[in-house]
Amino acid sequence: MQSTTYTELAHRNGGSVAVSLLWRRDDNRLTITVADPRTGDEFELNAHPENALDVFYHPFAYRAFQDYRAETAARSASAEALAA
């Protein structure tokens, strides 16, 4: 059974947005959480050890890139389906 206990490695606030870098010992997973309590918006990003601080300092850029990749993959799958 895996633990869901995370250790907070770093935290910062910018305006109303709180960003945390979390680490889970069991599987060495790094997660960035972003929350805006004012709007209720929040999201999580997975990070690799080599870019965790970059994701921590630029979570919105990484989120946009993640969304772009998902959109591109969906468009590619649609184009392949139409070609079949």
C-alpha positions in Angstrom: 0.0 0.0 0.0 1.4 3.4 -1.0 1.3 6.4 1.2 -0.4 9.6 0.1 1.7 11.6 2.5 3.6 14.4 0.8 6.4 16.6 2.2 6.3 20.2 1.3 9.7 21.2 -0.1 8.9 24.7 -1.1 6.0 27.2 -0.9 5.4 30.6 -2.3 2.5 33.1 -2.6 2.0 35.6 -5.4 -1.0 37.8 -5.1 -3.8 35.4 -4.2 -2.1 32.3 -5.8 -0.3 29.8 -3.6 2.2 27.4 -5.2 3.7 24.4 -3.4 6.3 21.8 -4.4 5.5 18.5 -2.8 7.5 15.3 -2.6 6.2 11.7 -1.8 8.9 9.5 -0.4 7.3 6.2 -1.3 7.7 6.6 -5.1 9.9 9.8 -5.2 7.0 11.7 -6.9 7.2 15.4 -7.2 4.0 17.4 -7.6 3.4 21.1 -8.0 0.1 22.4 -6.7 -1.4 25.8 -7.6 -4.4 27.2 -5.8 -6.2 30.5 -5.9 -8.6 30.5 -2.9 -10.2 33.7 -4.2 -11.5 32.1 -7.4 -11.5 28.4 -6.2 -9.2 27.5 -9.2 -6.6 24.9 -8.6 -4.5 22.4 -10.5 -1.6 20.0 -10.1 1.4 19.2 -12.3 3.8 16.4 -12.1 7.5 17.3 -12.2 10.7 15.5 -12.8 13.7 16.1 -10.5 15.6 17.9 -13.2 12.9 20.5 -13.9 10.9 20.6 -10.6 12.1 24.1 -9.6 11.4 25.4 -13.1 7.8 24.0 -12.9 7.5 25.5 -9.4 8.5 29.0 -10.6 6.6 28.8 -13.9 3.5 26.6 -13.3 1.2 28.5 -15.7 3.7 28.1 -18.6 3.9 24.4 -18.0 0.1 24.1 -17.7 -0.3 25.9 -21.0 2.2 23.6 -22.6 0.5 20.5 -21.2 -2.9 21.8 -22.5 -1.3 22.5 -25.9 0.1 19.0 -26.2 -3.3 17.5 -25.3 -5.0 19.6 -27.9 -2.5 18.7 -30.6 -2.8 15.0 -29.8 -6.6 15.3 -30.0 -6.4 17.1 -33.4 -4.0 14.5 -34.7 -6.3 11.6 -33.6 -9.3 13.4 -35.3 -7.4 13.8 -38.5 -6.4 10.2 -38.5 -10.0 9.1 -37.9 -11.2 11.2 -40.8 -8.5 9.9 -43.1 -9.5 6.3 -42.4 
